[in-house]
Amino acid sequence: MRTRATVAALSGALALSALTVPAAQAVNAPGARAAKAQLSPFTATSPAKAMADDAQGDTKITNVTVNGGKDIVVGTSLKKTYTVSVTATDPAGIYDGYAFLWHGTDLKDGVDGAMTPAVDHGTCKTVNATTATCSVTLVADPKSTVYGNILAGRWHVFASAVGKDGDYVTKDTYKSSWVKRASRLTTNASPEPVAKGKTVTVTGALTRANWDTDTYAGYTQQSVQLQFRKTGASSYSTVKTVTSDSHGNLKTTVKATADGTWRYTFAGTSTTPSVTSTGDFLDVK
């Protein structure tokens, strides 16, 4: 098991990020008034208030998109780099937008995982005089930011925006995003070839990334569909549902009726994405 001694430090660093970045954005915004910066709840002297949703003026966040709307899927070694885009509006125009992902129960003192940008400002593209979309780049790294299996599933998306007049809005959880353990699935139909009417054994294995051990391990007691596509057909049909065993293995038998391709497909869960195996062609004599 990878050590989790960094969690407390992570929580503190994340709190500091949420405290300081929007304040700096507001102060640096063109036309921002010093009085507004002084009244901002994002100060080290008021952390409890700072960690809650807040707004000043008429800046509004209208949309946040994480990874193009897709789940963030991470294996055991490769980093997943993705974009979070914040669209916001203000009568004076948008100066900046910012976002990060965090995992836990409460942003103030219940954080056990976070993915934050390497920069303090988003890259903004103007939509019109009042609206802009600002993007930041985040990294899901199985060596650090997704350090263990406890982090698979729902993450919270913190989002903030600052108007050119210094107005701002922050949301601890504007929406949720899903970070999942990459999955793999195999299929093998045998014997090959097989006489028509004889028994065919279809085996396979459903595995997923284990972020605790940096290996792939069997995903147990999961329902997986066995599908068949007859040669010449345009689509697959589900033949039966098979449950993975205590090692993630799959095994069932069917009757050979015609040439075609067999495959397993898994619908996915809240912690693991859907996956479909490569088809295995079976010649029926």
Backbone as CSV, one residue per row, in Angstrom:
resi,resn,N_x,N_y,N_z,CA_x,CA_y,CA_z,C_x,C_y,C_z
1,MET,0.847,-1.205,0.000,0.000,0.000,0.000,0.879,1.251,0.000
2,ARG,0.573,2.172,-0.883,1.356,3.399,-0.927,1.028,4.270,0.276
3,THR,2.031,4.925,0.838,1.823,5.759,2.022,0.898,6.920,1.737
4,ARG,0.116,7.296,2.757,-0.811,8.420,2.631,-0.437,9.538,3.598
5,ALA,0.827,9.596,3.936,1.280,10.615,4.879,1.168,12.012,4.303
6,THR,1.031,12.108,2.986,0.967,13.428,2.348,-0.426,14.034,2.372
7,VAL,-1.423,13.281,2.819,-2.800,13.767,2.742,-3.004,15.038,3.543
8,ALA,-2.481,15.077,4.765,-2.664,16.268,5.602,-2.025,17.485,4.956
9,ALA,-0.819,17.323,4.432,-0.148,18.434,3.764,-0.910,18.849,2.517
10,LEU,-1.434,17.865,1.802,-2.225,18.143,0.599,-3.431,18.982,0.930
11,SER,-4.144,18.611,1.989,-5.330,19.352,2.390,-4.988,20.795,2.708
12,GLY,-3.878,20.990,3.427,-3.469,22.349,3.757,-3.084,23.152,2.536
13,ALA,-2.358,22.510,1.609,-1.940,23.211,0.393,-3.137,23.573,-0.462
14,LEU,-4.101,22.685,-0.522,-5.303,22.959,-1.303,-6.087,24.112,-0.699
15,ALA,-6.184,24.123,0.620,-6.878,25.221,1.286,-6.192,26.542,0.977
16,LEU,-4.876,26.544,1.009,-4.126,27.761,0.707,-4.388,28.212,-0.717
17,SER,-4.442,27.250,-1.650,-4.727,27.586,-3.041,-6.090,28.247,-3.176
18,ALA,-7.098,27.658,-2.557,-8.446,28.220,-2.650,-8.540,29.570,-1.971
19,LEU,-7.696,29.788,-0.951,-7.722,31.054,-0.232,-7.077,32.174,-1.025
20,THR,-5.987,31.868,-1.703,-5.172,32.924,-2.282,-5.454,33.226,-3.741
21,VAL,-5.752,32.222,-4.559,-5.864,32.455,-5.992,-6.985,33.413,-6.355
22,PRO,-8.236,33.204,-5.913,-9.286,34.161,-6.291,-9.019,35.563,-5.773
23,ALA,-8.414,35.664,-4.584,-8.092,36.990,-4.061,-7.096,37.697,-4.963
24,ALA,-6.063,36.977,-5.371,-5.061,37.570,-6.258,-5.683,37.955,-7.587
25,GLN,-6.580,37.118,-8.091,-7.245,37.432,-9.351,-8.040,38.724,-9.237
26,ALA,-8.797,38.860,-8.153,-9.629,40.040,-7.979,-8.787,41.298,-7.839
27,VAL,-7.713,41.215,-7.081,-6.859,42.388,-6.871,-6.195,42.820,-8.171
28,ASN,-5.787,41.847,-8.983,-5.070,42.157,-10.211,-5.975,42.475,-11.388
29,ALA,-7.259,42.269,-11.238,-8.165,42.526,-12.349,-8.186,44.003,-12.704
30,PRO,-8.168,44.318,-13.975,-8.238,45.719,-14.381,-9.484,46.380,-13.796
31,GLY,-9.318,47.533,-13.176,-10.449,48.258,-12.621,-10.883,47.773,-11.255
32,ALA,-10.197,46.771,-10.700,-10.596,46.274,-9.375,-10.328,47.338,-8.333
33,ARG,-11.246,47.443,-7.356,-11.104,48.427,-6.301,-10.464,47.804,-5.073
34,ALA,-9.581,48.527,-4.435,-8.879,48.015,-3.253,-9.861,47.636,-2.160
35,ALA,-10.942,48.369,-2.055,-11.924,48.080,-1.013,-12.522,46.697,-1.212
36,LYS,-12.755,46.336,-2.449,-13.311,45.019,-2.716,-12.333,43.935,-2.307
37,ALA,-11.072,44.113,-2.612,-10.070,43.128,-2.232,-10.013,42.981,-0.718
38,GLN,-10.126,44.084,0.003,-10.062,44.033,1.453,-11.284,43.347,2.038
39,LEU,-12.416,43.464,1.366,-13.635,42.844,1.843,-13.775,41.393,1.392
40,SER,-12.891,40.953,0.507,-12.968,39.601,-0.004,-12.826,38.587,1.123
41,PRO,-13.634,37.526,1.117,-13.511,36.497,2.143,-12.280,35.624,1.950
42,PHE,-11.568,35.765,0.851,-10.408,34.932,0.597,-9.175,35.507,1.278
43,THR,-9.155,35.414,2.575,-8.027,35.892,3.353,-7.658,34.852,4.376
44,ALA,-6.402,34.837,4.752,-5.924,33.855,5.710,-6.547,34.047,7.085
45,THR,-7.135,35.207,7.342,-7.711,35.455,8.664,-9.125,34.921,8.780
46,SER,-9.702,34.468,7.664,-11.077,33.967,7.704,-11.214,32.691,6.891
47,PRO,-10.448,31.631,7.263,-10.445,30.420,6.448,-11.785,29.729,6.380
48,ALA,-12.552,29.719,7.463,-13.834,29.011,7.446,-14.767,29.615,6.413
49,LYS,-14.832,30.938,6.401,-15.687,31.614,5.434,-15.134,31.475,4.028
50,ALA,-13.794,31.463,3.938,-13.170,31.398,2.629,-13.447,30.085,1.924
51,MET,-13.639,29.017,2.687,-13.820,27.725,2.075,-15.264,27.468,1.656
52,ALA,-16.130,28.439,1.815,-17.528,28.267,1.427,-17.798,29.008,0.120
53,ASP,-18.902,28.630,-0.550,-19.299,29.353,-1.755,-19.438,30.838,-1.429
54,ASP,-19.032,31.681,-2.386,-19.132,33.113,-2.123,-19.235,33.857,-3.454
55,ALA,-19.775,35.045,-3.395,-19.874,35.889,-4.584,-19.891,37.338,-4.159
56,GLN,-19.355,38.172,-5.017,-19.380,39.619,-4.805,-19.645,40.285,-6.145
57,GLY,-20.714,41.045,-6.227,-21.055,41.691,-7.490,-21.876,40.773,-8.376
58,ASP,-21.785,40.969,-9.682,-22.663,40.275,-10.609,-21.940,39.318,-11.557
59,THR,-20.773,38.826,-11.153,-20.088,37.797,-11.931,-20.807,36.464,-11.750
60,LYS,-21.013,35.747,-12.840,-21.702,34.463,-12.775,-20.958,33.409,-13.595
61,ILE,-20.880,32.198,-13.048,-20.361,31.047,-13.789,-21.548,30.376,-14.474
62,THR,-21.462,30.192,-15.783,-22.585,29.614,-16.519,-22.351,28.167,-16.923
63,ASN,-21.090,27.735,-16.949,-20.820,26.340,-17.316,-19.393,25.966,-16.946
64,VAL,-19.209,24.705,-16.566,-17.881,24.151,-16.327,-17.817,22.796,-17.024
65,THR,-16.790,22.589,-17.837,-16.616,21.328,-18.562,-15.299,20.688,-18.160
66,VAL,-15.354,19.429,-17.760,-14.157,18.688,-17.342,-13.860,17.598,-18.369
67,ASN,-12.644,17.613,-18.914,-12.196,16.573,-19.846,-13.184,16.373,-20.993
68,GLY,-13.718,17.473,-21.496,-14.649,17.386,-22.613,-15.932,16.655,-22.296
69,GLY,-16.264,16.553,-21.001,-17.474,15.863,-20.589,-17.300,14.371,-20.389
70,LYS,-16.084,13.870,-20.543,-15.818,12.439,-20.410,-15.212,12.123,-19.030
71,ASP,-15.377,10.867,-18.600,-14.720,10.419,-17.379,-13.210,10.517,-17.527
72,ILE,-12.527,10.694,-16.422,-11.066,10.706,-16.396,-10.614,9.298,-16.026
73,VAL,-10.010,8.600,-16.969,-9.638,7.201,-16.787,-8.120,7.102,-16.666
74,VAL,-7.660,6.463,-15.585,-6.230,6.417,-15.283,-5.790,4.975,-15.067
75,GLY,-4.655,4.616,-15.663,-4.094,3.282,-15.501,-3.139,3.208,-14.323
76,THR,-2.059,2.476,-14.486,-1.123,2.264,-13.384,0.185,3.036,-13.524
77,SER,0.436,3.630,-14.693,1.726,4.305,-14.876,1.631,5.628,-15.631
78,LEU,0.833,5.695,-16.682,0.781,6.895,-17.513,-0.093,7.980,-16.895
79,LYS,0.378,9.220,-16.991,-0.395,10.363,-16.514,-1.511,10.681,-17.507
80,LYS,-2.624,11.170,-16.983,-3.727,11.632,-17.828,-3.823,13.140,-17.690
81,THR,-3.496,13.847,-18.769,-3.588,15.301,-18.784,-4.915,15.715,-19.412
82,TYR,-5.633,16.616,-18.761,-6.944,17.005,-19.259,-7.215,18.470,-18.942
83,THR,-8.267,18.997,-19.521,-8.593,20.417,-19.398,-9.911,20.612,-18.666
84,VAL,-9.955,21.631,-17.827,-11.199,22.073,-17.209,-11.472,23.488,-17.709
85,SER,-12.648,23.706,-18.274,-13.005,25.006,-18.832,-14.134,25.638,-18.031
86,VAL,-13.957,26.898,-17.680,-14.946,27.651,-16.918,-15.485,28.767,-17.806
87,THR,-16.782,28.753,-18.072,-17.413,29.826,-18.825,-18.145,30.734,-17.840
88,ALA,-17.879,32.021,-17.914,-18.463,32.971,-16.960,-18.854,34.255,-17.662
89,THR,-19.703,35.034,-16.982,-20.175,36.298,-17.554,-20.208,37.385,-16.498
90,ASP,-19.969,38.610,-16.924,-20.031,39.786,-16.061,-20.267,40.979,-16.984
91,PRO,-21.111,41.934,-16.600,-21.361,43.094,-17.464,-20.086,43.823,-17.874
92,ALA,-19.062,43.771,-17.003,-17.796,44.442,-17.311,-16.838,43.563,-18.102
93,GLY,-17.223,42.302,-18.311,-16.337,41.354,-18.973,-15.631,40.473,-17.966
94,ILE,-15.068,39.367,-18.441,-14.397,38.403,-17.571,-12.885,38.579,-17.649
95,TYR,-12.289,38.709,-16.473,-10.838,38.831,-16.376,-10.173,37.462,-16.283
96,ASP,-10.757,36.548,-15.497,-10.111,35.254,-15.299,-11.118,34.208,-14.821
97,GLY,-10.787,32.944,-15.084,-11.524,31.812,-14.564,-10.541,30.762,-14.091
98,TYR,-10.926,30.018,-13.069,-9.988,29.099,-12.430,-10.756,27.882,-11.935
99,ALA,-10.096,26.722,-11.876,-10.770,25.518,-11.399,-9.747,24.494,-10.928
100,PHE,-10.185,23.601,-10.067,-9.403,22.415,-9.726,-10.360,21.335,-9.245
101,LEU,-9.869,20.103,-9.168,-10.664,18.980,-8.680,-10.175,18.556,-7.305
102,TRP,-11.117,18.220,-6.428,-10.729,17.721,-5.108,-11.626,16.559,-4.709
103,HIS,-11.085,15.699,-3.853,-11.796,14.509,-3.394,-11.870,14.534,-1.875
104,GLY,-13.033,14.237,-1.349,-13.194,14.224,0.095,-14.583,14.645,0.503
105,THR,-14.723,15.009,1.773,-16.035,15.353,2.316,-16.254,16.844,2.462
106,ASP,-15.167,17.614,2.610,-15.306,19.048,2.856,-14.018,19.737,2.434
107,LEU,-14.137,20.815,1.691,-12.948,21.489,1.171,-12.132,22.156,2.267
108,LYS,-12.752,22.470,3.387,-12.036,23.145,4.472,-11.051,22.210,5.179
109,ASP,-11.535,21.020,5.566,-10.644,20.134,6.316,-10.935,18.655,6.067
110,GLY,-11.619,18.331,4.967,-11.920,16.936,4.680,-11.418,16.482,3.328
111,VAL,-10.274,16.996,2.881,-9.729,16.683,1.564,-8.715,15.545,1.671
112,ASP,-8.866,14.512,0.835,-7.852,13.459,0.802,-7.231,13.289,-0.584
113,GLY,-7.605,14.143,-1.528,-6.993,14.112,-2.849,-7.298,15.392,-3.602
114,ALA,-6.383,15.799,-4.477,-6.594,17.030,-5.244,-5.779,17.015,-6.524
115,MET,-6.323,17.673,-7.542,-5.603,17.923,-8.786,-5.740,19.409,-9.077
116,THR,-4.650,20.137,-8.934,-4.664,21.590,-9.085,-3.780,22.016,-10.253
117,PRO,-4.072,23.168,-10.881,-3.251,23.642,-11.995,-1.861,24.059,-11.521
118,ALA,-0.925,24.072,-12.452,0.425,24.529,-12.153,0.524,26.049,-12.221
119,VAL,-0.545,26.702,-12.672,-0.553,28.159,-12.809,-1.715,28.738,-12.016
120,ASP,-1.646,30.030,-11.722,-2.666,30.696,-10.913,-3.770,31.337,-11.739
121,HIS,-3.649,31.294,-13.060,-4.643,31.919,-13.922,-5.022,30.980,-15.047
122,GLY,-6.279,31.044,-15.469,-6.704,30.277,-16.616,-6.323,30.981,-17.912
123,THR,-6.354,30.239,-18.998,-6.161,30.808,-20.327,-7.540,31.116,-20.891
124,CYS,-7.825,32.392,-21.092,-9.192,32.815,-21.412,-9.366,33.180,-22.881
125,LYS,-10.522,32.788,-23.412,-10.923,33.164,-24.759,-12.240,33.926,-24.674
126,THR,-12.247,35.101,-25.243,-13.434,35.948,-25.192,-14.529,35.409,-26.099
127,VAL,-15.724,35.281,-25.554,-16.892,34.887,-26.337,-17.586,36.132,-26.876
128,ASN,-17.788,37.114,-25.991,-18.325,38.419,-26.371,-17.916,39.421,-25.304
129,ALA,-18.495,40.600,-25.314,-18.072,41.667,-24.403,-18.268,41.306,-22.931
130,THR,-19.178,40.419,-22.635,-19.471,40.093,-21.234,-19.061,38.678,-20.823
131,THR,-18.715,37.834,-21.785,-18.514,36.407,-21.507,-17.171,35.914,-22.017
132,ALA,-16.571,34.999,-21.268,-15.324,34.365,-21.685,-15.293,32.941,-21.159
133,THR,-14.518,32.100,-21.819,-14.268,30.734,-21.356,-12.789,30.611,-21.022
134,CYS,-12.496,30.262,-19.781,-11.122,30.169,-19.294,-10.805,28.714,-18.963
135,SER,-9.628,28.266,-19.389,-9.267,26.864,-19.227,-7.985,26.700,-18.423
136,VAL,-7.940,25.631,-17.641,-6.730,25.241,-16.925,-6.433,23.783,-17.245
137,THR,-5.177,23.400,-17.118,-4.754,22.033,-17.384,-4.464,21.320,-16.069
138,LEU,-5.043,20.133,-15.906,-4.819,19.324,-14.709,-4.215,17.984,-15.108
139,VAL,-3.602,17.317,-14.136,-2.964,16.032,-14.398,-3.402,15.011,-13.355
140,ALA,-3.904,13.875,-13.832,-4.191,12.737,-12.959,-3.028,11.773,-13.083
141,ASP,-2.267,11.625,-12.010,-1.031,10.850,-12.024,-1.141,9.705,-11.018
142,PRO,-1.064,8.441,-11.477,-1.171,7.313,-10.545,-0.020,7.246,-9.552
143,LYS,1.016,8.036,-9.763,2.133,8.070,-8.828,1.951,9.125,-7.745
144,SER,0.954,10.020,-7.930,0.829,11.102,-6.943,-0.619,11.522,-6.723
145,THR,-1.250,12.142,-7.700,-2.563,12.742,-7.458,-3.689,11.713,-7.313
146,VAL,-3.542,10.536,-7.930,-4.477,9.438,-7.676,-3.662,8.290,-7.079
147,TYR,-3.258,8.487,-5.847,-2.270,7.626,-5.191,-2.836,6.320,-4.662
148,GLY,-4.178,6.156,-4.633,-4.742,4.938,-4.086,-6.167,4.706,-4.551
149,ASN,-6.642,3.493,-4.377,-7.973,3.117,-4.846,-9.103,3.893,-4.183
150,ILE,-8.861,4.432,-2.993,-9.900,5.199,-2.300,-10.299,6.445,-3.080
151,LEU,-9.486,6.843,-4.057,-9.764,8.057,-4.819,-10.568,7.793,-6.093
152,ALA,-10.905,6.553,-6.356,-11.716,6.246,-7.543,-13.171,6.618,-7.290
153,GLY,-13.782,7.244,-8.279,-15.189,7.603,-8.168,-15.436,9.084,-8.344
154,ARG,-16.367,9.625,-7.554,-16.803,11.010,-7.697,-15.784,11.995,-7.101
155,TRP,-15.431,13.015,-7.883,-14.615,14.133,-7.417,-15.437,15.413,-7.526
156,HIS,-15.080,16.406,-6.721,-15.757,17.701,-6.746,-14.951,18.684,-7.599
157,VAL,-15.658,19.564,-8.275,-15.003,20.564,-9.126,-15.173,21.941,-8.498
158,PHE,-14.077,22.497,-8.001,-14.057,23.879,-7.521,-13.924,24.792,-8.731
159,ALA,-14.713,25.863,-8.775,-14.634,26.809,-9.888,-14.780,28.226,-9.376
160,SER,-14.053,29.158,-10.008,-14.166,30.573,-9.669,-14.013,31.410,-10.927
161,ALA,-14.539,32.609,-10.860,-14.402,33.551,-11.973,-14.313,34.958,-11.413
162,VAL,-13.579,35.804,-12.112,-13.380,37.192,-11.687,-13.704,38.122,-12.852
163,GLY,-14.523,39.122,-12.581,-14.844,40.113,-13.593,-13.755,41.164,-13.718
164,LYS,-13.776,41.903,-14.804,-12.769,42.942,-15.015,-12.919,44.098,-14.036
165,ASP,-14.066,44.168,-13.349,-14.257,45.212,-12.346,-13.929,44.724,-10.937
166,GLY,-13.409,43.499,-10.819,-13.035,42.963,-9.512,-14.120,42.144,-8.846
167,ASP,-15.311,42.090,-9.409,-16.340,41.211,-8.873,-15.900,39.758,-9.073
168,TYR,-16.438,38.844,-8.274,-16.032,37.458,-8.391,-17.123,36.542,-7.881
169,VAL,-16.952,35.245,-8.197,-17.820,34.199,-7.673,-16.976,32.943,-7.497
170,THR,-17.220,32.180,-6.424,-16.529,30.922,-6.204,-17.534,29.853,-5.790
171,LYS,-17.283,28.644,-6.238,-18.118,27.501,-5.899,-17.205,26.350,-5.482
172,ASP,-17.337,25.915,-4.218,-16.537,24.774,-3.760,-16.814,23.539,-4.609
173,THR,-18.099,23.304,-4.910,-18.494,22.174,-5.752,-19.486,22.680,-6.792
174,TYR,-18.946,23.135,-7.921,-19.851,23.594,-8.981,-20.549,22.393,-9.609
175,LYS,-19.802,21.284,-9.742,-20.352,20.055,-10.294,-19.450,18.902,-9.855
176,SER,-19.791,17.709,-10.278,-18.970,16.540,-9.987,-18.328,16.021,-11.268
177,SER,-17.222,15.310,-11.090,-16.566,14.644,-12.205,-16.153,13.258,-11.719
178,TRP,-15.951,12.337,-12.655,-15.652,10.957,-12.281,-14.234,10.585,-12.694
179,VAL,-13.472,10.086,-11.724,-12.102,9.627,-11.958,-12.105,8.114,-11.740
180,LYS,-11.742,7.353,-12.780,-11.932,5.905,-12.735,-10.656,5.115,-13.001
181,ARG,-10.639,3.897,-12.463,-9.535,2.962,-12.638,-9.687,2.263,-13.989
182,ALA,-8.673,2.402,-14.853,-8.745,1.844,-16.200,-9.053,0.347,-16.161
183,SER,-9.844,-0.130,-17.136,-10.248,-1.537,-17.178,-9.779,-2.216,-18.460
184,ARG,-9.631,-3.541,-18.363,-9.253,-4.358,-19.510,-10.152,-5.595,-19.542
185,LEU,-10.378,-6.114,-20.762,-11.262,-7.264,-20.913,-10.787,-8.104,-22.093
186,THR,-10.750,-9.415,-21.919,-10.310,-10.323,-22.975,-11.389,-11.359,-23.264
187,THR,-11.308,-11.978,-24.456,-12.227,-13.044,-24.858,-11.470,-14.100,-25.649
188,ASN,-11.764,-15.371,-25.373,-11.216,-16.469,-26.157,-12.279,-17.556,-26.290
189,ALA,-12.641,-17.868,-27.535,-13.618,-18.919,-27.811,-12.902,-20.144,-28.365
190,SER,-13.193,-21.319,-27.815,-12.511,-22.539,-28.240,-13.447,-23.740,-28.062
191,PRO,-13.158,-24.870,-28.767,-12.009,-25.113,-29.637,-12.194,-24.448,-31.002
192,GLU,-11.118,-24.345,-31.737,-11.135,-23.729,-33.063,-10.433,-24.650,-34.065
193,PRO,-11.067,-25.016,-35.165,-12.496,-24.815,-35.460,-13.341,-25.759,-34.607
194,VAL,-14.669,-25.647,-34.758,-15.573,-26.482,-33.984,-16.702,-26.977,-34.888
195,ALA,-17.166,-28.171,-34.640,-18.260,-28.726,-35.431,-19.576,-28.087,-35.016
196,LYS,-20.455,-27.882,-35.968,-21.752,-27.277,-35.694,-22.522,-28.125,-34.686
197,GLY,-23.098,-27.438,-33.691,-23.853,-28.111,-32.653,-23.034,-28.524,-31.451
198,LYS,-21.724,-28.472,-31.560,-20.855,-28.833,-30.444,-20.754,-27.672,-29.447
199,THR,-20.175,-27.987,-28.291,-20.056,-26.990,-27.225,-18.831,-26.101,-27.443
200,VAL,-19.052,-24.820,-27.265,-17.977,-23.827,-27.331,-17.771,-23.256,-25.935
201,THR,-16.539,-23.192,-25.505,-16.208,-22.591,-24.215,-15.639,-21.195,-24.464
202,VAL,-16.260,-20.202,-23.859,-15.806,-18.814,-24.035,-15.252,-18.318,-22.702
203,THR,-13.958,-18.082,-22.682,-13.290,-17.604,-21.469,-12.842,-16.163,-21.654
204,GLY,-12.434,-15.542,-20.577,-11.946,-14.166,-20.625,-11.546,-13.717,-19.233
205,ALA,-11.172,-12.468,-19.135,-10.795,-11.910,-17.835,-11.092,-10.419,-17.816
206,LEU,-11.699,-9.974,-16.720,-11.969,-8.553,-16.488,-11.013,-8.069,-15.411
207,THR,-10.146,-7.142,-15.767,-9.181,-6.594,-14.812,-9.261,-5.082,-14.806
208,ARG,-8.740,-4.476,-13.751,-8.701,-3.013,-13.671,-7.467,-2.566,-12.911
209,ALA,-7.116,-1.312,-13.114,-5.929,-0.755,-12.475,-6.096,-0.729,-10.958
210,ASN,-5.071,-1.175,-10.267,-5.026,-1.092,-8.811,-4.030,0.002,-8.459
211,TRP,-4.525,1.150,-8.005,-3.643,2.284,-7.705,-2.872,2.090,-6.406
212,ASP,-3.233,1.091,-5.617,-2.477,0.798,-4.399,-1.185,0.050,-4.719
213,THR,-1.230,-0.803,-5.746,-0.081,-1.664,-6.049,0.549,-1.376,-7.411
214,ASP,-0.036,-0.479,-8.195,0.457,-0.155,-9.541,0.452,-1.372,-10.465
215,THR,-0.544,-2.232,-10.325,-0.714,-3.384,-11.193,-2.182,-3.472,-11.603
216,TYR,-2.465,-4.376,-12.561,-3.849,-4.679,-12.919,-4.259,-5.953,-12.182
217,ALA,-5.460,-5.937,-11.623,-5.955,-7.088,-10.872,-7.387,-7.382,-11.278
218,GLY,-7.826,-8.611,-11.013,-9.163,-9.037,-11.397,-10.248,-8.223,-10.728
219,TYR,-11.279,-7.870,-11.507,-12.449,-7.169,-10.985,-13.501,-8.242,-10.734
220,THR,-13.755,-8.538,-9.491,-14.537,-9.704,-9.116,-16.035,-9.427,-9.017
221,GLN,-16.811,-10.505,-9.200,-18.262,-10.484,-9.003,-18.950,-9.371,-9.798
222,GLN,-18.543,-9.234,-11.059,-19.128,-8.231,-11.937,-19.891,-8.903,-13.076
223,SER,-21.011,-8.321,-13.451,-21.811,-8.842,-14.552,-21.237,-8.377,-15.882
224,VAL,-20.959,-9.343,-16.748,-20.376,-9.068,-18.059,-21.233,-9.761,-19.115
225,GLN,-21.507,-9.088,-20.201,-22.338,-9.663,-21.255,-21.490,-10.380,-22.294
226,LEU,-21.932,-11.564,-22.663,-21.329,-12.295,-23.768,-22.141,-11.984,-25.015
227,GLN,-21.459,-11.528,-26.068,-22.151,-11.152,-27.293,-21.602,-11.921,-28.493
228,PHE,-22.455,-12.056,-29.523,-22.082,-12.789,-30.735,-22.542,-12.016,-31.963
229,ARG,-21.673,-11.997,-32.976,-22.032,-11.398,-34.270,-21.800,-12.446,-35.358
230,LYS,-22.873,-12.873,-35.962,-22.784,-13.855,-37.034,-22.085,-13.232,-38.245
231,THR,-21.287,-14.036,-38.924,-20.594,-13.534,-40.112,-21.602,-12.961,-41.109
232,GLY,-21.368,-11.733,-41.527,-22.267,-11.038,-42.442,-23.225,-10.097,-41.754
233,ALA,-23.388,-10.252,-40.416,-24.280,-9.367,-39.655,-23.574,-8.051,-39.363
234,SER,-24.366,-7.003,-39.147,-23.792,-5.675,-38.917,-23.606,-5.340,-37.443
235,SER,-24.202,-6.125,-36.552,-24.106,-5.795,-35.134,-24.072,-7.043,-34.268
236,TYR,-23.692,-6.847,-33.012,-23.634,-7.940,-32.036,-24.980,-8.077,-31.324
237,SER,-25.262,-9.299,-30.857,-26.425,-9.578,-30.028,-25.954,-10.198,-28.715
238,THR,-26.603,-9.827,-27.627,-26.233,-10.378,-26.325,-26.812,-11.782,-26.185
239,VAL,-25.944,-12.733,-25.826,-26.335,-14.128,-25.690,-26.663,-14.467,-24.245
240,LYS,-25.834,-14.014,-23.313,-26.059,-14.274,-21.897,-25.204,-13.345,-21.055
241,THR,-25.464,-13.332,-19.749,-24.675,-12.545,-18.805,-23.852,-13.497,-17.943
242,VAL,-22.566,-13.189,-17.810,-21.636,-14.014,-17.048,-21.071,-13.178,-15.908
243,THR,-20.874,-13.792,-14.740,-20.322,-13.087,-13.583,-18.850,-13.453,-13.398
244,SER,-17.999,-12.450,-13.248,-16.570,-12.706,-13.040,-16.347,-13.381,-11.693
245,ASP,-15.368,-14.291,-11.627,-15.120,-15.030,-10.399,-14.222,-14.238,-9.446
246,SER,-13.701,-14.903,-8.433,-12.911,-14.229,-7.392,-11.575,-13.708,-7.897
247,HIS,-11.213,-14.045,-9.127,-9.984,-13.529,-9.738,-10.278,-12.660,-10.963
248,GLY,-11.556,-12.412,-11.232,-11.925,-11.612,-12.392,-12.084,-12.426,-13.660
249,ASN,-11.930,-13.759,-13.550,-12.022,-14.609,-14.739,-13.476,-14.834,-15.155
250,LEU,-13.666,-15.074,-16.457,-14.977,-15.332,-17.036,-14.944,-16.667,-17.765
251,LYS,-16.031,-17.447,-17.635,-16.097,-18.725,-18.347,-17.541,-19.154,-18.489
252,THR,-17.919,-19.537,-19.707,-19.262,-20.053,-19.956,-19.218,-20.919,-21.203
253,THR,-20.302,-21.650,-21.460,-20.383,-22.481,-22.647,-21.626,-22.138,-23.462
254,VAL,-21.498,-22.308,-24.776,-22.603,-22.069,-25.705,-22.529,-23.145,-26.799
255,LYS,-23.555,-23.235,-27.602,-23.569,-24.162,-28.720,-23.103,-23.468,-29.996
256,ALA,-22.289,-24.161,-30.763,-21.813,-23.618,-32.038,-22.920,-23.738,-33.074
257,THR,-23.331,-22.618,-33.625,-24.407,-22.623,-34.618,-23.977,-22.099,-35.981
258,ALA,-23.024,-21.157,-35.979,-22.602,-20.559,-37.246,-21.273,-19.840,-37.054
259,ASP,-20.588,-19.613,-38.183,-19.373,-18.813,-38.119,-19.700,-17.438,-37.546
260,GLY,-18.788,-16.901,-36.768,-19.013,-15.571,-36.233,-17.998,-15.201,-35.177
261,THR,-18.207,-14.050,-34.584,-17.254,-13.484,-33.627,-17.899,-13.346,-32.254
262,TRP,-17.159,-13.768,-31.236,-17.601,-13.684,-29.841,-16.821,-12.599,-29.110
263,ARG,-17.502,-11.933,-28.185,-16.814,-10.941,-27.380,-17.544,-10.754,-26.052
264,TYR,-16.805,-10.270,-25.056,-17.387,-9.863,-23.782,-17.444,-8.335,-23.740
265,THR,-18.457,-7.806,-23.056,-18.551,-6.356,-22.874,-19.036,-6.054,-21.464
266,PHE,-18.431,-5.045,-20.858,-18.700,-4.668,-19.467,-19.234,-3.245,-19.437
267,ALA,-20.354,-3.036,-18.736,-21.022,-1.727,-18.744,-20.328,-0.677,-17.891
268,GLY,-19.489,-1.096,-16.946,-18.794,-0.145,-16.093,-19.530,0.105,-14.787
269,THR,-18.816,0.752,-13.847,-19.369,1.116,-12.539,-18.942,2.539,-12.209
270,SER,-19.259,2.992,-11.012,-18.902,4.350,-10.600,-17.402,4.531,-10.434
271,THR,-16.656,3.443,-10.338,-15.201,3.538,-10.147,-14.409,3.000,-11.329
272,THR,-15.086,2.352,-12.285,-14.401,1.654,-13.369,-15.151,1.876,-14.677
273,PRO,-14.469,2.247,-15.759,-15.162,2.549,-17.009,-15.631,1.300,-17.744
274,SER,-16.554,1.496,-18.656,-17.000,0.406,-19.515,-15.848,-0.035,-20.413
275,VAL,-15.898,-1.298,-20.821,-14.844,-1.817,-21.698,-15.413,-2.986,-22.495
276,THR,-14.965,-3.101,-23.739,-15.360,-4.204,-24.607,-14.108,-4.872,-25.151
277,SER,-14.107,-6.187,-25.098,-12.929,-6.911,-25.560,-12.827,-6.911,-27.076
278,THR,-11.670,-7.259,-27.574,-11.512,-7.542,-29.002,-12.259,-8.824,-29.310
279,GLY,-12.951,-8.845,-30.424,-13.712,-10.035,-30.787,-12.823,-11.208,-31.186
280,ASP,-13.293,-12.428,-30.917,-12.574,-13.641,-31.283,-13.428,-14.436,-32.287
281,PHE,-12.933,-14.539,-33.536,-13.667,-15.233,-34.583,-13.586,-16.734,-34.388
282,LEU,-14.742,-17.412,-34.584,-14.801,-18.864,-34.433,-15.348,-19.476,-35.721
283,ASP,-14.564,-20.406,-36.290,-14.944,-21.085,-37.524,-15.749,-22.341,-37.168
284,VAL,-17.001,-22.379,-37.640,-17.872,-23.510,-37.351,-17.988,-24.364,-38.619
285,LYS,-17.600,-25.636,-38.496,-17.601,-26.539,-39.655,-18.957,-27.238,-39.819
